[in-house]
Amino acid sequence: MDMLLKADDKSDKTDDVSFGDALTKPEYRKSTFIGMCMLTFCQLSGINSILVYSSQIFKDSGMSPFAATSIIGVMNWVGSTASIFILARTGKKPVVIIC
């Protein structure tokens, strides 16, 4: 918890950059482009399709849609919770470099 509070204190000391500055100023253009690409690739990775259509996919395969959707929900929660602790411990930069 102390680590999260220290990280929050550091984030308060950064300069404010407007959305227009992020797109027009050369010093922010590269990091804005990389961030937008990462978000786009996450959306296009296909997990949203699996989550939306999971009950139909598992119903067609003969499994109980409720059980299968519950399993996917639990796995999604476990992965999200694990990623929070990994990011808190290592920081964002090493994770982005590895991925």
N, C-alpha and C positions, 0 to 999 in steps of 0.2 A: 504494500500500500504506500509506503514511503517513496518507493521508486516512482509510482504514478504521480504523487504529489510534486516531486522534484521535476519530473518531466513537464507537468502542468505549469510550474513556475518558469521554466525555461521558455515555454511557448508564449508566455505573456510578453517576453522581451523582444519579439520579432517585429520587424517593420510591417505595416499594413500595405498590401499591394492590391489595387483594385483589379477587377476582371479586365478592364480595358488596358491597364498597364501590363498585365500578364500576356496579352495578345499582341501589343504594339511595341513594347520596349525590347530591344535585342537581348538584354541580359536575362530576361525571363522567358523568352520565346522557346528555348530548347527544353527547359524543365517543364513548361506548360505542355509542349508537344508530347514529351515522354509520358507525362501524367495522363493526358487524354488518350494516348495509344493504349496504355495499360488498362484504363477503364473500359475502353472499347473491346479489347481482347477478352477481358473478363466477361463482358456481356455476351460476346459471341462464342464463348467456350462451350455452351450447350447445357450447362447445369440448370438454367432456367427452364428449358424445355422438359428436362427430366422431372423437375419438381412440379411443373404444371400438369403434365400428362402422366404422372407416375401411377395414379390409380387405374387409368385406362390401360397403360402398358402392362401392369401386373395382372389386371383382370383378364386381358387377352392371353397372357401366358399361363393362366390357370391358378395363380396364387390368389389369396385373399387380398383384395385391394386395401383394406384397412390395415392389415398386418404389414404389408409391404410398404405402404406409405408411412406407417409408424416407424419402421426400421430406417427408412430414408431420413425421416425427421430427426431421429435419435443420432444417426451418423452425422447429419448436418450440424446438429448442436455440439456433438463431441469435437468435430473438426473446427468449428468456430471458437469453442472454448479453448482448445489446445492452441490455436493460432494467437489468441489474446495473450496467453502466458508466454509463448515463444517470442512474440514481438516485444513484450514487456522486458523480457530477460536479455534479448540480443539486440534490440533496436531494429529499425526498419531497413537500414542500408544493407546489412549482411544478408537479409532475407531476399531483398530485391536482386542483389548480386548473384545469389545462388539460383534463383528462379529465372 
